[in-house]
């Protein structure tokens, strides 16, 4: 299952890379991409674990960039 999000207010390419690495390590995630130029997050993972994956991904993003707003793409 693939989910797409917009990261409004993403201001740091280095932070985007850190987010991507941390989200990729979450249980159930097959692939995660944070594109700094388009401010998009794409998570590919197991459907039954997706609600938890999204919740954990939001925590990671808020920790690294507290001002970023996450919306569905």
Buried (B, 14 or more C-beta within 10 A) or exposed (E): EEBEBBBEEBEEEEBBEBBBEBBBEBEBBEEBBBEBEEBBBBBBBEEEBBEBBBEBBBEBBEEBBEEBEBEEE
